[in-house]
Amino acid sequence: MAPHPVVELTSEASWNLIEDKFTPYGKETLAKLVYFLQDEILPSVKLAHAQVPKDPVQRWKTVIPVIEELKVKARKLGLWNLFLSKTHYPEHGVPLTNVEYAVMAEILGRGGHIASEAVNCSAPDTGNMEVIARYGSPEQQKKWLVPLLNGEIRSAFAMTERFVSSSDARNIKTSIKREGNDIVINGHKWWISGAGDPRTKLHLVMGKSDPENANVYQQQSVVIVPTDAPGVKIIRPMEIFGYDDAPEGHCEVIYENVRVPVSNLVLGWGRGFEIIQGRLGPGRIHHCMRSIGAASRALDLMIQRVTDPTRKTFDKFLYQHGTVVAEIARSRAEIESARLLVLSAALQIDKQRAKGALKEIGIAKFVVPAMACRVVDRAMQAYGAEGLSQDQELASTFAQLRTLRLADGPDEVHIQQVGQRELKRAPGLHKRAAELKQKEFAVLSKAGIKAHL
């Protein structure tokens, strides 16, 4: 029997490890996705970039035609909303587990944001859809979730703020107050991904609704804000290493006396932290899944470059110089290790949802993007100056991956949380060490050897 086509893009060993966790539907969908990536998405990537106008105004008003064409094809193939598991969201989800989607997200990572958007699995929409599916009222789901699931609109998640240290979400200053039947929002956000897209129709805004609450984790709330509400002001797109990521962008946004009905409150007053923990867990692991795909793609490009006979220097292939072979080996080893880490986190989410997988998600969040950055950096080095230019995808990929070491919480926060979680094991370790010492003493005494406790 022929191996599953995913083996060509991942590894036989990792597939053998998880194949029995895939349903027949999951295997079939994964095969379709592999072929869709190779036959439709990757050949369209350069065209998609070419269809974004250079004009500084028009590039923010553009809906990229080829991506819309890919979306139609993807829906016909059943490659749509793959991230939303029917197990957790029976009304809206698809019959895939997080482990199954983990492998699919890795495949999508090879095609950058274009691949994810083509199958309606783009951030920040995925996280926002999960929030509304899990916490939204029936009215909110009908008005906002259904169009998002259909790919008719896009969304943004407004959490990070200018002028505060946003790595600690308790620092958020945006004001959310009730006035009669309205909620009034005032705040200054930035790095709001998706806010520049002309299709974005809503922002999920997190702010302080009860700043005097003794419980600092119940001071915040999340509100749905339509983008056309008076007072929503897109100030500018932020750039990452010179990339503005139009038309989605990562924008600076001011909310000035924005009024929305009380019915736009998500879940309830003071439930903001509960919502973002439910949202960011799966979102973080989705980023890690895609990062592994991006790293694998970069390694493939590196191998092609160093074995290209037209690129010989000093009468040798590039791989015959210096430490190139060792760098390739390190990249492969790091990718394989990271994949196992992500798969274990995805499996834990399947078993205990995101809340029960915080340790695994946290470890993956600081390990995987850093790994992917190293792999892409090695590939850029192999390409020389061309690897840093717009003629190769590597520089753009590096910029996106480097962002992930800050997005959804910087590495340092996750490292601190994982370390503190490990330290909680200390009492148990001391107890077991004392028990072991007693057993050692008994064994030595029985043998007639003098021992001391």
Disulfide bonds with the S-S distance in Angstrom:
none
